[in-house]
Amino acid sequence: MAQLIFTQQLARFLPVPQVASDAGDLRTALEQAFTEQPRLRSYVLDEQGHLRANVVIFIDGQRTRERQRLDDALQPESQVYILQALSGG
């Protein structure tokens, strides 16, 4: 199963589960994670259901480019890292 790993930047605000998912695409896997931790949705997605500007997702070491549909394919062994980008100086 694909593994969704939420990094520690998000853990500062709420409990973040590590989710094993058999979903074939990123959006479906994220929805499974949001079922486990509903408050997580607002940290990851905006009001239109698009990836927030300050959130970055890597699938198997490659940064996702599609921020609206979130239809990137997942393989059974995929590692998905969801992190909040840090800004400031």
N, C-alpha and C positions, 0 to 999 in steps of 0.2 A: 504494500500500500504506500501511496505517496505520504510524505510527512510534511505537515505545515508547522513551521517553527516561528513563533513570534519572539522577537528579540527583546532584550531587557529594557530598551527605551520605552516600550509600551507597558512593560510590567511595573513601571513606576506609578502608573495610573489605575491599573486594575489587574486582576489575575488573568494570566494569558495561558491558555491550554496549549499543549503540543497535540496536534490532531493528526490521526492517521485517517486517510481518506482513500476511497476507491473511486473517487470522481475522475472523469475523463478530462475535465477542464478546470481552470483556476476559479472561475466564479462559483461553480458548484461546490468546490472544496471549501472556499471561503464561507459560503452559506452554511455548510456543516459546522464550521468553527463558530459562526455567529449563533447557531442553535445552542451550542455549549456555553457560550458567553455572549449574551445579547448586547451588552454595553460596548463590546469590542467593535461592533459595526460602525459606530459614529467616529471612532478613532481611525478607521481604515478607509471608509467610504464617505463621500459627501452626500448631500441631500438628493442628488440625482442618481446615486448608486455608482458613481465613478470613483476611481481611486483618488484619494486626497493628494494634493500637490506635495505635501511633506512626507508621503509614504512611498517607499520603494520596495519592490518585490523582485527577488531573484529566484529563478527556477533552474536548478542544476547548474548554478554558477553564472547564468545569463540573466541580465536585467530585462524585465518585461518592458515592452515599448507600448503596448496597447493598454490604455488607462481607462477606457470607457466600457467596452464589451467584456474585457477580462476573460477572453475566450482562449487564452494560451492552453495548449494541450499539456496534459500531465501523463507521465508514464507511471506504471505501478511502483517503480523504485525512485521516483522523483523526490528531491529535497527542495522544499519551498521555504524561503526565508522572507518574512514580512518585517520590515523595520521602518521606524520613523526616522527620516533624514534629520540630521542635526544642522542647525544654522547658528549664525552668530560669529562673534570674533574673539 
